[in-house]
Amino acid sequence: MDIKEYFARISYRGSHNKPDLATMSDIFQHHIQAAPFENLSIHCGERIELDLEATYNKIVRKKRGGWCMENNYLLSWVLKTLGYDITLLGAKVYVPELDAYPDEIDHLLLRVELDGKSYIVDGGFGMAYQMWQPMELISGIDQPQTPGVFRFQEENGTWYFEKVKRKQWVLNPSTSTSPNVENEGCRRIYLFTLQPRDIEEFRGCNAHLQTAPDSLFVTKSICSLQTVDGVRALVGWKLTEIKYNYRDNMDLVEIRILADEEIEKTLKEKFSITLDKKFVPVNTSKLSLF
């Protein structure tokens, strides 16, 4: 594993001699615009390995993406290599349709200690709830970013991560199947504690999420990538492209349903992904990702 090879993969040409906030933010921004949040391996008959070298090979050399336990695990190695103080944390992702959090952790994120402050770095959430910059771990303070206003709320040692949503202008609303687009002002994303975690604690979760019949990642094929001014996502056959803050605190949303023969070309052109094995799109869950 070579940090310079990683930098080439994410097109990062800035300095990396000083482990400061500006450098971390710049690297992070490049990462989320280069490495998609995706679970395509599950729908290609491949196993997602919880192994750093396998993850490095997949994201850096094969120019793929991954889910939280791949993107954030790789980011932890990158930041440690550059001299940052990193702790792995475990989170429980909110399920809006159930208005509940799961019993067990199902998300990996990073805590970074820097100049006497704590930051949360999470490059593995994807979709429209992906933070664009590291966030200071402070409760009740709005932290505006390009995708929207994010914030943490702390209650009795549990931290809640949420996003204030903008209104959306959907160009072709007939293709939108999300009933709560206009109704949600603030969306919970996940909860977590500051208990340090070891990567081994995610083995069960990594296996469960790619095999359980009711897992979101089994019932939906997902590939999302942050762009210069928004996000694009292919979920099943549905391609959604969002331009943030297009006008008057409103996001522009364009949705298109692809034919089977368009999928491979779209993955290559929109996400720079070429798969080794036959990909079968899936979208059987009614859970909303936006």
Secondary structure, DSSP 8 states (H G I E B T S, - for coil): --HHHHHHHTT--S--SS--HHHHHHHHHHHHHHS-EE-GGGGGT------HHHHHIIIIIS---B-HHHHHHHHHHHHHHTT-EEEEEEEEE-BTTTTB--SS--EEEEEEEETTEEEEE--S--GGG--SS-EE--BT--EEETTEEEEEEEETTEEEEEEE--EEEESSGGG---TTTTT-SEEEEEEE----B-GGGGHHHHHHHTT-TT-HHHHB-EEEEE-SSEEEEEETTEEEEEEEEEETTEEEEEEEE--HHHHHHHHHHHH----SS-----B-------
